[in-house]
Amino acid sequence: MIDQLQHYKKGQGMIARWTAGSFVLLMAWFGCYSLYEHPSHEGWWGHALVGIESLDLALNWGLIISSLLGLGFAALTWRFVVNQPRAADFLIETEAELRKVSWPAKHEYLNASFVVIVSVVLLSTWLVVCDVALTWLLRIFGY
């Protein structure tokens, strides 16, 4: 049991592991929140078991079930995304490969961004001109 709580290859690939784990937890939180909010709060799902007036919160089955699912997703994320040897090795290797990448300098980013923006403006202008011309031609011929 204690081995399950230890980091697999501690200190390696921590940025990639934290990023992957955070995104999976964010998706799980969104799913649990949607589960809590989606069904109508009528019937057993929204029936208030205990009301906490100071927090303006009603403890109901929907909140309990979605919270337990959220905790389960957190445990599964820890076990299978962050700490499973196969997934952790993949994330460690990914981070190691990204450290080898030669990232462009600031002026290269600016030049590439300028080229992309000009290309998008020219292409969109060309599409608008073609659209207007074809629309005009179709109106002339009665379509």
Sine and cosine of phi, psi and omega as CSV:
sin_phi,cos_phi,sin_psi,cos_psi,sin_omega,cos_omega
0.00,0.00,-0.67,0.74,0.00,-1.00
-0.90,0.43,-0.59,0.81,0.01,-1.00
-0.89,0.46,-0.51,0.86,0.00,-1.00
-0.92,0.38,-0.46,0.89,-0.03,-1.00
-1.00,0.01,-0.14,0.99,0.02,-1.00
-0.99,0.14,0.49,-0.87,0.08,-1.00
-0.96,0.29,0.71,-0.71,0.15,-0.99
-0.98,0.18,0.83,-0.56,-0.07,-1.00
0.77,0.64,0.89,0.46,-0.08,-1.00
-0.83,0.56,0.71,-0.71,0.05,-1.00
1.00,0.03,-0.14,0.99,-0.01,-1.00
-0.97,-0.22,0.73,-0.68,0.07,-1.00
0.90,0.44,0.53,0.85,-0.11,-0.99
-0.93,0.37,-0.57,0.82,0.00,-1.00
-0.91,0.42,-0.73,0.68,0.00,-1.00
-0.91,0.42,-0.63,0.78,-0.02,-1.00
-0.93,0.37,-0.68,0.73,0.01,-1.00
-0.92,0.40,-0.63,0.77,0.01,-1.00
-0.91,0.42,-0.76,0.65,0.00,-1.00
-0.88,0.47,-0.71,0.71,0.02,-1.00
-0.89,0.45,-0.64,0.77,0.00,-1.00
-0.91,0.42,-0.68,0.74,0.01,-1.00
-0.92,0.39,-0.63,0.78,0.04,-1.00
-0.91,0.41,-0.67,0.75,0.04,-1.00
-0.91,0.41,-0.61,0.79,0.04,-1.00
-0.89,0.45,-0.68,0.73,0.05,-1.00
-0.91,0.42,-0.65,0.76,0.02,-1.00
-0.91,0.42,-0.66,0.75,0.03,-1.00
-0.88,0.47,-0.70,0.71,0.01,-1.00
-0.88,0.48,-0.66,0.75,0.03,-1.00
-0.90,0.44,-0.69,0.72,0.01,-1.00
-0.92,0.39,-0.63,0.77,0.04,-1.00
-0.91,0.42,-0.66,0.75,0.04,-1.00
-0.90,0.43,-0.62,0.78,0.05,-1.00
-0.89,0.46,-0.66,0.75,0.00,-1.00
-0.93,0.38,-0.66,0.75,-0.08,-1.00
-1.00,0.08,-0.45,0.89,-0.16,-0.99
-0.91,0.41,-0.83,0.56,-0.04,-1.00
-0.91,0.41,0.49,-0.87,0.04,-1.00
-0.89,0.45,0.53,-0.85,-0.04,-1.00
-1.00,0.08,0.62,0.78,0.08,-1.00
-0.94,-0.34,0.38,-0.93,0.01,-1.00
0.98,0.19,-0.37,-0.93,-0.10,-1.00
-0.93,0.37,-0.49,0.87,-0.05,-1.00
-0.88,0.47,-0.70,0.72,-0.07,-1.00
-0.98,-0.21,0.08,1.00,-0.02,-1.00
-0.91,0.41,0.86,-0.50,-0.05,-1.00
-0.95,0.31,0.85,-0.53,0.06,-1.00
-1.00,0.07,-0.72,0.70,0.01,-1.00
-0.62,-0.79,0.69,-0.72,0.06,-1.00
-0.96,-0.26,0.73,-0.69,0.05,-1.00
-0.94,-0.33,0.99,-0.12,-0.14,-0.99
-0.93,0.37,-0.57,0.82,-0.05,-1.00
-0.91,0.41,-0.47,0.88,0.03,-1.00
-0.98,-0.20,-0.03,1.00,-0.07,-1.00
0.80,0.60,0.77,0.64,-0.07,-1.00
-0.75,-0.66,0.70,-0.72,0.09,-1.00
-0.93,-0.36,0.85,-0.52,0.03,-1.00
-0.98,0.19,0.90,-0.43,-0.01,-1.00
-0.73,-0.69,0.08,-1.00,-0.05,-1.00
-0.89,0.45,-0.59,0.80,0.01,-1.00
-0.88,0.48,-0.69,0.72,0.02,-1.00
-0.92,0.39,-0.66,0.75,-0.01,-1.00
-0.90,0.43,-0.74,0.67,-0.05,-1.00
-0.91,0.40,-0.72,0.69,-0.02,-1.00
-0.92,0.38,-0.55,0.84,0.06,-1.00
-0.93,0.37,-0.67,0.75,0.04,-1.00
-0.90,0.43,-0.64,0.77,0.08,-1.00
-0.89,0.45,-0.65,0.76,0.04,-1.00
-0.88,0.47,-0.68,0.73,0.05,-1.00
-0.91,0.42,-0.61,0.79,0.06,-1.00
-0.90,0.44,-0.68,0.74,0.05,-1.00
-0.90,0.44,-0.59,0.80,0.03,-1.00
-0.90,0.43,-0.68,0.73,0.01,-1.00
-0.91,0.41,-0.67,0.74,0.02,-1.00
-0.91,0.40,-0.59,0.81,0.05,-1.00
-0.89,0.45,-0.71,0.70,0.01,-1.00
-0.87,0.50,-0.70,0.72,-0.10,-0.99
-0.96,0.28,-0.72,0.69,-0.19,-0.98
-0.98,-0.19,-0.43,0.90,-0.02,-1.00
-0.99,-0.12,-0.71,0.70,-0.12,-0.99
-1.00,-0.03,-0.55,0.84,-0.22,-0.98
-0.87,-0.50,-0.10,0.99,0.04,-1.00
-0.96,0.29,0.73,-0.68,-0.09,-1.00
-0.80,0.59,-0.70,0.71,-0.05,-1.00
-0.91,0.42,-0.74,0.67,0.00,-1.00
-0.93,0.37,-0.66,0.75,-0.01,-1.00
-0.90,0.43,-0.66,0.75,0.04,-1.00
-0.88,0.47,-0.66,0.75,0.03,-1.00
-0.88,0.48,-0.72,0.70,-0.01,-1.00
-0.93,0.37,-0.60,0.80,0.05,-1.00
-0.90,0.44,-0.71,0.71,0.01,-1.00
-0.92,0.40,-0.60,0.80,0.03,-1.00
-0.89,0.46,-0.73,0.68,0.01,-1.00
-0.90,0.44,-0.63,0.78,0.02,-1.00
-0.90,0.44,-0.65,0.76,0.02,-1.00
-0.93,0.37,-0.61,0.79,0.02,-1.00
-0.92,0.39,-0.45,0.89,0.06,-1.00
-0.95,0.32,-0.36,0.93,0.01,-1.00
-1.00,0.09,-0.23,0.97,-0.06,-1.00
-0.93,0.36,0.68,-0.74,0.10,-0.99
-1.00,-0.06,0.95,-0.33,-0.05,-1.00
-0.99,0.13,0.61,-0.80,-0.02,-1.00
-0.93,0.38,0.39,-0.92,0.04,-1.00
-0.97,0.23,0.17,-0.99,-0.08,-1.00
-0.87,0.49,-0.68,0.73,-0.02,-1.00
-0.91,0.41,-0.52,0.86,0.06,-1.00
-0.93,0.36,-0.63,0.78,0.09,-1.00
-0.87,0.49,-0.72,0.70,-0.04,-1.00
-0.90,0.44,-0.69,0.73,0.02,-1.00
-0.89,0.45,-0.70,0.72,0.01,-1.00
-0.91,0.41,-0.63,0.78,0.03,-1.00
-0.91,0.42,-0.66,0.76,0.03,-1.00
-0.88,0.47,-0.69,0.72,0.02,-1.00
-0.89,0.46,-0.68,0.74,-0.01,-1.00
-0.91,0.42,-0.71,0.71,-0.02,-1.00
-0.89,0.45,-0.71,0.71,0.02,-1.00
-0.90,0.44,-0.66,0.75,0.02,-1.00
-0.89,0.46,-0.67,0.74,0.01,-1.00
-0.91,0.42,-0.67,0.74,0.01,-1.00
-0.90,0.44,-0.71,0.70,0.00,-1.00
-0.90,0.44,-0.69,0.72,0.00,-1.00
-0.91,0.41,-0.68,0.74,0.01,-1.00
-0.92,0.39,-0.59,0.81,0.07,-1.00
-0.90,0.45,-0.70,0.71,0.03,-1.00
-0.87,0.49,-0.68,0.73,0.02,-1.00
-0.91,0.42,-0.62,0.78,0.03,-1.00
-0.91,0.41,-0.69,0.72,0.02,-1.00
-0.88,0.48,-0.71,0.70,0.04,-1.00
-0.89,0.45,-0.66,0.75,0.01,-1.00
-0.89,0.45,-0.73,0.69,0.00,-1.00
-0.90,0.44,-0.68,0.73,-0.01,-1.00
-0.90,0.44,-0.71,0.71,0.01,-1.00
-0.92,0.39,-0.62,0.78,0.06,-1.00
-0.88,0.47,-0.69,0.73,0.01,-1.00
-0.89,0.46,-0.69,0.72,0.02,-1.00
-0.90,0.43,-0.65,0.76,0.00,-1.00
-0.92,0.39,-0.57,0.82,0.05,-1.00
-0.93,0.36,-0.60,0.80,0.02,-1.00
-0.89,0.45,-0.67,0.74,-0.03,-1.00
-1.00,0.06,0.09,1.00,0.14,-0.99
0.99,0.13,0.37,0.93,0.02,-1.00
-0.99,-0.10,0.00,0.00,0.00,0.00
